[in-house]
Amino acid sequence: MTVGTRTAGLTIERIAPQHIEGFHRRKYLAFLEAPPLDSTRKFVMDNIANGHPQFVAVADATVVGWCDVIPMAREVYAHRGVLGMGLLPSYRGRGCGTALINTTLAEARRQGFARIELAVHADNTAAIVLYRSAGFRTEGVLKCAAGLDGLYKDLILMAIVHETLAPAAARNARDRPITS
């Protein structure tokens, strides 16, 4: 199913079984190598079965980007989702990421997620700008939270709290002073 409009020669589509192999070939942001294809297939099929917001950007029948909001597992956190996304470098800076994240966030909002959160590498300026333009706000920094080969990077924690879905929580978070 195609949703939204065509942007920069691509379509934003709800993920479907035919996208699994293309989704599997994406860049793995928190993995050193791709998980087994069977694990990816299970992840995607579970998301499809449960109706979780998960979309792909497709150009010339090739998955060039993805974005999803996966709910937290425990009931007490069920109002929260974690956003993940990736876009091939040749499609960045052309409005594709904006179309992809806006489509995914609209579906998450429709499904009633009151809070959507993410962690982004502090040196990923383009992603931070995209997330801020989509409404995310910085909530904190995890120092030296990602590491490889003895090099460590900070992670910035960002979130959107939808005041219409969680008005008291959003108001309290907005009004609470930040201390270090």
GIFEN-V183541 format. One record per backbone hydrogen bond with DSSP energy under -1.0 kcal/mol. NH is the residue of the N-H (numbers start at 1). CO is the residue of the C=O. E is the energy in kcal/mol with one decimal. If there is no record, write none. Layout:
BEGIN
NH,CO,E / NH,CO,E
END
This chain:
BEGIN
3,12,-2.8 / 7,10,-2.1 / 10,7,-1.6 / 11,58,-2.4 / 13,56,-2.9 / 14,1,-1.2 / 15,54,-2.5 / 19,16,-2.6 / 20,17,-1.4 / 23,19,-2.9 / 24,20,-2.6 / 25,21,-1.2 / 26,23,-1.5 / 40,36,-2.0 / 41,37,-3.0 / 42,38,-2.2 / 43,39,-2.5 / 44,40,-2.7 / 45,41,-2.8 / 46,42,-2.5 / 47,43,-2.0 / 48,44,-2.7 / 49,45,-2.7 / 50,46,-2.1 / 52,47,-1.8 / 55,67,-3.1 / 56,13,-2.9 / 57,65,-2.3 / 58,11,-2.9 / 59,62,-2.5 / 62,59,-1.6 / 64,57,-3.1 / 65,57,-1.2 / 66,86,-2.5 / 67,55,-2.3 / 68,84,-2.6 / 69,53,-2.5 / 70,82,-2.3 / 72,80,-2.1 / 77,74,-1.6 / 78,75,-1.5 / 80,77,-2.5 / 81,115,-2.0 / 82,70,-2.6 / 83,117,-2.9 / 84,68,-2.2 / 86,66,-2.1 / 88,64,-3.0 / 91,88,-2.2 / 92,89,-1.5 / 99,95,-2.2 / 100,96,-2.4 / 101,97,-2.8 / 102,98,-2.5 / 103,99,-1.9 / 104,100,-2.0 / 105,101,-3.0 / 106,102,-2.1 / 107,103,-1.8 / 108,104,-2.3 / 109,105,-2.7 / 110,106,-2.4 / 111,107,-1.9 / 112,109,-1.4 / 113,108,-2.2 / 114,79,-1.5 / 115,79,-1.8 / 116,160,-2.3 / 117,81,-2.7 / 118,158,-2.4 / 120,156,-2.3 / 122,154,-2.5 / 124,121,-2.1 / 125,123,-1.4 / 128,124,-2.2 / 129,125,-2.5 / 130,126,-2.2 / 131,127,-3.0 / 132,128,-2.5 / 133,129,-2.3 / 134,130,-1.4 / 135,132,-1.4 / 136,131,-2.5 / 137,159,-2.4 / 139,157,-3.5 / 140,157,-1.3 / 142,155,-3.2 / 145,142,-1.0 / 146,153,-2.2 / 148,151,-2.3 / 151,148,-1.9 / 153,146,-3.0 / 155,142,-2.2 / 156,120,-3.4 / 157,140,-2.8 / 158,118,-2.4 / 159,137,-2.1 / 160,116,-2.6 / 162,114,-2.5 / 165,162,-1.2 / 166,162,-2.4 / 170,166,-2.7 / 171,167,-2.4 / 172,168,-2.7 / 173,169,-2.4 / 174,170,-2.4 / 175,171,-2.2 / 176,172,-1.4
END
